[in-house]
Amino acid sequence: MDSLDLTTLRDLYDRQLRLGARPDGPGARVERDGPVVRQTGPAHGWNGVLWSGLGPDDADAAIAAQIRHYASAGHCTFEWKVYGHDRPADLPARLEAAGFTAEDRETLMVAEAAALSVPGELPEGVELREVTDAAGVELLVRVREQAFGTDGSDLGRRLIDQLADAPDSFAAVVALHDGEPVSAARLELPPDSDFAGLCGGGTVEAWRGRGIYRALVAHRARVAAARGYRYLQVDARDTSRPILRRLGFEALTTTTPYIHEAGAGV
């Protein structure tokens, strides 16, 4: 990591990617609602709160206002992304009291893109293919569904939308062996930011532990550095955090998605 200390880097992240967030796809809009910054978009997109500057006296009212907003927008679910340094300190408890459910906590990790761009070694017979069309999106979604056991149809729709309307806002790559997808990953490229975002990295079970994940990190680092991004950031799961730490990533804070379902807490 460079001369910036981690607290300064975390503040820069907050200013650029939370307070100054841009819509992450076609049809989405980012709005400031008093002490809250939120994104509202299509049902298959990401909808939720990106940042909040709440105190003990206004937190509950702000939470209720966001529940009303997403209900009126017709969204059955939305996310409030809570960071470890967010205030008030009891924000998670207030969200749970309002009907939100916490998902697994992740670690926000950051590294310099240029330092990670050394090519990683792929297993014999494995090649990388950039995702540039619907066929590539289909391969990426297949990996996601096999690696994580979750439905990837909404992700596929979002990526098709982005390829059509904002192809420079992301990059994606699939690792293939004999034409079969075995791993995939994405790179978010927000405008006017020092941070590119690693996301969606997954490998099917039979191919784990062979260095493909590390190779995909290096590939995306090269893309990010070539496009002028100084840092890579990632919300790391427990499974990927040790690998990322060995590659040079450092932890800035934690992130926890709090999910609100329509009717919860009413």
CORSULQUI-V687201 format. One record per pair of residues at least 12 apart in sequence whose C-alpha atoms are under 7 Angstrom apart, sorted by the first residue. I is the first residue (numbers start at 1). J is the second residue. D is the distance in Angstrom with one decimal. If there is no record, write none. Layout:
i->(I I)
j->(J J)
d->(D D)
This chain:
i->(1 1 6 10 16 18 18 19 19 23 25 26 26 26 27 27 28 28 28 29 35 35 35 36 36 36 37 37 37 37 38 43 44 44 44 45 47 47 48 48 48 49 49 49 50 50 53 54 54 55 55 56 60 76 76 77 77 77 77 78 78 79 79 79 79 80 80 80 81 81 81 81 82 82 82 83 83 83 83 84 84 84 85 98 99 99 99 100 100 100 101 101 101 102 102 102 102 103 103 103 104 105 105 105 106 106 106 106 106 106 107 107 107 107 107 107 107 108 108 108 108 108 108 108 108 108 109 109 109 109 109 109 109 109 110 110 110 110 110 110 110 111 111 111 111 111 111 112 112 112 113 113 113 113 113 113 114 114 116 116 117 117 117 117 118 119 119 119 120 120 120 121 121 122 122 122 123 125 126 126 126 127 127 127 128 128 128 128 129 129 129 130 130 130 131 131 131 134 137 137 139 140 140 141 143 143 143 143 143 143 143 144 146 147 147 147 147 169 169 169 170 170 170 171 171 171 172 172 172 173 173 182 182 182 183 183 183 184 184 184 185 185 185 185 185 186 186 186 186 187 187 194 194 194 195 195 195 195 195 196 196 196 196 196 197 197 197 198 198 198 199)
j->(111 112 252 252 193 50 51 37 51 39 162 161 162 165 41 42 40 41 42 41 52 53 54 51 52 53 49 50 51 52 50 75 154 157 158 158 78 79 78 79 80 79 80 81 80 81 87 87 88 87 88 88 94 261 262 259 260 261 262 259 260 257 258 259 260 257 258 259 255 256 257 258 255 256 257 253 254 255 256 253 254 255 253 265 260 264 265 258 259 260 258 259 260 256 257 258 259 256 257 258 256 254 255 256 235 236 237 254 255 256 235 236 237 251 253 254 255 233 234 235 236 251 252 253 254 255 233 234 235 236 249 250 251 252 231 232 233 234 249 250 251 231 232 233 248 249 250 230 231 232 221 224 225 230 231 232 221 225 218 221 218 219 221 222 218 215 218 219 214 215 218 211 215 211 212 215 210 177 175 176 177 175 176 177 173 174 175 176 173 174 175 172 173 174 172 173 174 160 156 159 181 174 184 156 181 182 183 184 202 203 204 202 204 202 203 204 205 188 189 190 187 188 189 186 187 188 185 186 187 185 186 203 204 207 202 203 204 201 202 203 199 200 201 202 216 198 199 200 201 199 220 229 230 231 229 230 231 232 233 224 229 231 232 233 232 233 234 232 233 234 234)
d->(6.4 6.4 6.2 6.0 6.1 5.4 5.4 6.5 6.2 6.9 6.0 6.4 6.5 6.5 5.5 6.2 5.6 3.8 6.6 6.2 5.5 5.1 6.2 5.8 4.4 6.6 6.0 5.6 5.1 6.3 5.3 6.5 4.9 7.0 6.7 6.3 5.2 6.3 5.1 4.4 5.4 6.3 4.7 6.1 6.9 6.0 6.7 6.0 6.2 6.6 5.5 6.0 6.9 5.8 4.8 6.8 5.4 4.6 6.0 5.9 5.5 6.2 5.5 4.6 6.3 6.0 5.1 6.4 6.7 5.9 4.6 6.1 5.6 5.2 6.3 6.7 5.5 4.5 6.5 5.6 4.9 6.2 7.0 5.0 6.3 4.7 3.9 5.6 5.2 4.5 5.3 5.2 6.5 6.8 5.9 4.4 6.4 6.4 5.5 6.2 6.3 6.8 5.8 4.5 5.7 5.4 5.2 5.7 5.2 6.2 5.4 5.0 6.8 6.5 6.1 4.3 6.0 6.9 5.7 4.6 6.2 5.8 5.6 5.4 5.4 6.5 5.6 5.4 6.4 6.8 5.8 5.2 4.3 5.7 6.7 5.6 4.5 6.6 5.2 5.4 6.5 5.6 5.4 6.8 6.3 4.6 6.5 5.9 4.4 6.1 5.0 6.5 5.6 5.7 5.0 5.5 6.8 5.7 5.6 5.8 4.8 6.6 5.0 4.7 6.1 6.5 5.6 6.6 6.3 4.0 6.0 6.9 6.1 6.5 5.9 6.5 6.6 5.9 6.4 5.5 4.7 5.6 5.4 6.7 6.5 5.7 4.5 6.3 5.6 5.3 6.4 6.0 4.4 6.4 5.2 5.4 6.9 6.5 6.2 6.9 6.1 6.1 5.7 6.3 6.3 6.4 5.9 6.3 7.0 6.8 6.5 6.4 5.9 5.8 5.6 4.6 6.5 6.3 4.9 6.1 5.4 4.5 5.1 5.8 5.0 6.7 5.8 4.2 6.1 5.6 6.5 5.8 5.5 6.6 5.6 4.1 6.2 5.7 5.7 6.7 6.4 5.0 4.1 6.5 6.9 6.2 5.3 5.7 6.7 6.1 6.4 5.1 5.3 6.0 5.9 6.3 4.8 5.5 6.3 6.3 6.1 6.3 5.0 6.3 5.7 4.9 5.8 6.7 6.1 5.1 6.5)
